[in-house]
């Protein structure tokens, strides 16, 4: 029997210049064929708290979060599709985050699209937009809703969680089955319909979470909703930090990666003092040239098909590249301190 020469290991891709490198991923359970895979795992990415909350403060935060959840259930059943749903969800999200000990800080980013022949920045006219951001934690939709009234795009598993299911449905969440590629056209159509009714929709195009020290690339499929509805895409960068004064440092404590559990993540969050969610909101982006409507065919990696769908794919890919680049600039370590907001 002849010996088999093993193939050399595939070299790891170089780290992003925008963020610090992340340790390589460990082997994990079976995954979807097209679902993106993050290199972040709790054992490698989670850092100790800068300052730890005492037992009484942790218990108070947990009790406060439970109280806000309980108060949100009847609210979720009442607001439905009322015109005030966005405002109600924003206030409830801010209250829940504060109960967990998290402050939300907002700043305005600026666009630098010089040399781009396809896209341009647009002024915020208060109209609907597709909000796209990097994905760090299960807190991200709440942080996004607390900053800008919107309907979040959530994974289908959320619709099977008791209590959370009612809250998500009442808040107007749209659901996507990340393991079923064939459902994407329907999801994109639902997003476009919501945008067409004047409602902003929040999505996380990476398709999975990262710890915050790195981020994945934006998958282009969801951007078709903005093209179909004729609304701009607004990049939003999310970053968590902890500490005060000169001791402020990026925090991976709120991250929800790998085989982490919701309970473990929640306990880490309430144990961290001076935790801040930083949100950088950029101007909207539009393509100068109109793109064909409809998602069309996509392959097993969630990428555009060929032939007649190439123009759709090119338009989506252009928006994905531009917005991803803007989000990355806000995650640079020296990107400056934001101004305070509720």
C-alpha positions in Angstrom: 0.0 0.0 0.0 1.5 3.3 -1.0 1.8 6.1 1.4 -0.4 9.2 1.1 1.4 12.5 1.3 -0.7 14.9 3.3 -1.6 18.2 1.8 0.0 21.3 3.4 -2.3 23.3 5.6 -4.1 26.2 4.0 -2.6 29.4 5.2 -4.8 31.7 7.3 -5.9 34.9 5.7 -4.1 38.1 6.8 -5.7 40.1 9.6 -7.8 43.1 8.8 -5.8 46.3 8.9 -8.7 48.0 10.7 -8.9 45.8 13.7 -6.7 43.6 15.9 -6.2 40.0 14.9 -8.4 37.3 16.4 -7.1 33.8 17.4 -7.9 31.0 15.0 -11.2 29.2 15.5 -11.4 25.8 17.0 -13.3 23.0 15.4 -17.1 23.3 15.7 -20.3 21.4 15.1 -21.8 20.9 11.7 -22.7 24.1 9.9 -24.8 25.2 7.0 -23.3 25.0 3.6 -23.6 28.8 3.0 -23.7 30.2 6.6 -20.7 32.4 7.3 -18.3 31.1 10.0 -16.7 33.4 12.6 -13.3 32.7 13.9 -14.3 34.0 17.4 -14.8 31.6 20.3 -15.4 32.4 24.0 -12.2 30.7 25.2 -10.0 32.8 23.0 -11.9 36.1 22.7 -13.4 36.9 26.1 -11.3 39.2 28.3 -11.6 39.9 32.0 -13.7 42.9 33.1 -11.9 46.1 33.8 -14.1 46.6 36.8 -16.4 44.0 38.3 -19.9 44.7 39.7 -20.6 43.4 43.2 -23.2 40.7 43.9 -25.9 43.1 45.0 -25.5 45.2 41.8 -25.6 42.0 39.6 -28.8 40.9 41.4 -30.3 44.3 41.0 -29.5 44.4 37.3 -31.0 40.9 36.7 -34.1 41.8 38.6 -34.5 45.0 36.7 -34.1 43.2 33.4 -36.8 40.7 34.3 -39.1 43.5 35.3 -38.6 45.3 32.0 -39.2 42.1 30.1 -42.4 41.5 32.0 -43.6 45.0 31.3 -42.7 44.6 27.6 -45.0 41.6 27.1 -48.4 43.5 27.3 -46.8 46.3 25.4 -45.8 43.9 22.6 -49.3 42.6 22.4 -50.8 46.1 22.2 -48.6 48.2 19.9 -48.8 45.8 16.9 -48.5 47.9 13.8 -49.4 51.2 15.4 -47.7 54.3 14.2 -46.0 54.7 17.6 -44.4 51.2 17.5 -41.0 52.5 16.6 -40.9 55.1 19.4 -42.3 52.6 22.0 -39.7 49.9 21.0 -36.9 52.5 21.2 -37.8 53.6 24.7 -38.3 50.0 25.8 -34.9 49.0 24.4 -33.1 51.9 26.1 -34.8 50.9 29.4 -33.8 47.3 29.1 -30.2 48.2 28.3 -30.0 50.5 31.2 -31.4 47.8 33.5 -28.5 45.6 32.4 -26.0 48.5 33.2 -25.3 49.5 29.6 -25.2 53.1 28.4 -25.7 53.9 24.7 -23.4 56.5 23.2 -24.1 57.9 19.7 -22.0 59.8 17.3 -22.4 60.8 13.7 -19.9 59.4 11.2 -19.1 61.0 7.8 -18.9 59.5 4.4 -15.8 59.5 2.2 -16.9 58.3 -1.2 -14.5 60.3 -3.3 -13.6 58.5 -6.5 -16.7 56.3 -6.4 -18.5 56.5 -9.7 -21.4 54.4 -8.6 -22.4 55.6 -5.1 -23.1 58.9 -3.3 -23.9 59.9 0.2 -27.3 61.4 0.8 -28.7 63.6 3.6 -30.8 62.2 6.3 -34.3 63.3 5.4 -36.0 61.3 8.1 -37.2 58.7 5.6 -36.8 55.0 5.8 -33.5 53.3 5.2 -31.9 49.9 5.3 -29.7 50.0 8.4 -26.7 47.7 8.2 -24.2 47.1 11.0 -21.5 44.7 12.3 -22.7 41.9 14.5 -21.2 41.4 18.0 -24.0 40.3 20.3 -27.6 39.4 20.9 -27.8 43.0 22.2 -27.2 44.5 18.7 -30.8 44.7 17.6 -31.7 46.4 20.9 -28.9 48.9 20.6 -29.9 49.6 17.0 -33.6 50.0 18.0 -32.6 52.3 20.9 -30.7 54.5 18.5 -32.9 54.5 15.4 -36.5 53.3 15.2 -36.4 50.2 13.0 -37.6 46.7 12.4 -34.8 44.2 13.1 -34.0 41.2 10.9 -33.6 38.3 13.3 -32.7 34.7 12.9 -35.7 32.3 12.8 -34.6 30.5 16.0 -35.7 33.6 17.9 -39.3 33.0 16.9 -39.1 29.7 18.8 -37.9 31.2 22.1 -40.7 31.8 24.7 -41.2 35.4 25.8 -38.5 36.6 23.4 -40.8 35.5 20.5 -43.6 37.7 21.8 -41.4 40.7 22.3 -39.7 40.3 18.9 -43.0 39.9 17.1 -44.5 42.9 18.9 -41.4 45.0 18.0 -41.9 44.2 14.3 -39.0 41.8 13.8 -38.6 40.1 10.5 -37.2 36.5 10.6 -34.7 34.8 8.3 -33.9 31.1 8.4 -30.1 31.2 8.0 -30.0 27.4 7.1 -32.5 27.7 4.2 -31.0 29.6 1.3 -34.3 29.2 -0.7 -36.1 31.5 1.7 -33.9 34.5 1.0 -36.0 36.0 -1.8 -39.1 35.9 0.4 -37.3 37.6 3.2 -35.8 40.3 1.0 -39.3 40.9 -0.4 -40.7 41.3 3.1 -37.9 43.7 3.9 -38.6 45.7 0.7 -42.3 45.9 1.6 -41.6 47.2 5.0 -39.2 49.8 3.6 -41.8 50.8 1.0 -44.3 51.5 3.9 -41.9 53.9 5.4 -40.3 51.7 8.0 -36.6 51.4 8.5 -35.2 47.8 8.7 -32.0 46.8 10.5 -29.9 43.9 9.2 -26.5 42.4 10.0 -25.0 41.3 6.7 -22.1 39.4 8.2 -24.6 36.6 8.9 -22.9 35.7 12.2 -21.4 37.3 15.3 -17.8 38.4 16.0 -16.2 39.4 19.3 -15.7 43.0 18.3 -11.9 42.9 17.7 -12.6 41.8 14.2 -15.5 41.6 11.8 -16.5 39.6 8.8 -17.4 40.8 5.3 -20.9 41.9 4.4 -22.9 39.4 2.4 -24.7 41.3 -0.4 -28.2 39.6 -0.5 -30.1 41.8 1.9 -29.0 45.0 0.1 -31.4 44.1 -2.7 -34.3 45.2 -0.4 -33.0 48.7 -0.4 -32.6 48.7 -4.2 -36.1 47.3 -4.7 -37.7 49.9 -2.3 -35.6 52.8 -3.6 -34.3 53.8 -0.2 -30.7 54.5 0.9 -28.5 52.1 2.9 -27.3 53.6 6.2 -24.1 52.0 7.7 -24.1 51.7 11.5 -21.0 50.7 13.5 -21.4 49.0 16.9 -18.7 48.7 19.4 -18.7 47.9 23.2 -16.2 49.5 25.6 -15.8 49.5 29.4 -14.1 51.6 32.0 -14.1 55.4 32.7 -11.8 58.3 31.8 -8.4 57.3 30.6 -9.1 53.6 31.4 -11.7 53.1 28.7 -10.9 49.9 26.7 -12.7 47.9 24.0 -14.8 45.1 25.6 -15.5 41.6 24.4 -17.7 40.8 27.4 -21.1 41.4 25.6 -20.0 39.3 22.6 -22.1 36.2 21.8 -19.9 33.9 19.7 -19.1 30.2 19.1 -20.8 27.8 21.5 -21.6 30.6 24.0 -25.0 30.5 25.8 -27.4 33.3 26.3 -27.3 32.8 30.1 -23.5 32.9 30.2 -23.5 36.1 28.1 -26.2 37.7 30.3 -24.2 36.9 33.5 -21.0 38.4 32.0 -22.9 41.6 31.0 -24.4 42.3 34.4 -21.0 41.6 36.1 -19.3 44.3 34.0 -19.2 47.8 35.3 -19.1 51.0 33.1 -20.2 49.1 30.0 -21.0 51.3 27.0 -22.4 50.5 23.6 -20.9 53.0 21.1 -23.0 53.6 18.0 -21.6 55.4 14.9 -24.3 56.4 12.4 -23.2 57.2 8.9 -25.0 59.1 6.2 -27.1 57.1 3.8 -25.6 55.7 0.6 -27.3 55.4 -2.8 -26.2 54.0 -6.1 -26.2 56.6 -8.9 -27.4 54.0 -11.4 -30.6 52.1 -11.0 -30.3 48.4 -10.6 -32.8 45.7 -11.7 -35.4 44.7 -9.2 -35.6 41.3 -7.5 -33.0 39.2 -5.7 -32.8 36.7 -8.5 -30.7 33.5 -8.3 -27.9 33.2 -5.7 -25.4 30.4 -5.3 -24.6 28.2 -2.3 -22.4 30.9 -0.8 -25.1 33.6 -0.9 -23.4 35.3 -3.8 -25.0 36.6 -7.0 -25.6 34.2 -9.8 -24.3 34.7 -13.4 -25.7 35.8 -16.7 -28.9 37.8 -16.5 -28.5 38.5 -12.8 -25.0 40.0 -13.0 -26.3 43.6 -12.8 -28.3 42.9 -9.7 -25.3 41.1 -8.2 -22.9 44.0 -9.0 -25.2 46.6 -7.5 -25.6 44.6 -4.3 -21.9 43.9 -4.1 -21.1 47.6 -4.5 -23.3 48.6 -1.6 -21.9 45.8 0.5 -18.3 46.8 -0.1 -18.9 50.5 0.5 -20.9 50.1 3.7 -18.6 47.5 5.1 -15.6 49.8 4.5 -17.3 52.6 6.3 -18.2 50.5 9.3 -14.6 49.3 9.6 -13.3 52.9 9.8 -15.5 53.4 12.9 -14.0 50.4 14.6 -10.4 51.6 14.4 -8.8 51.9 17.9 -8.0 55.6 17.3 -11.4 56.6 15.7 -12.1 59.1 18.5 -14.5 59.3 21.4 -18.3 59.7 20.6 -20.6 62.3 22.0 -23.1 61.2 24.6 -26.7 60.3 24.0 -29.4 58.4 25.8 
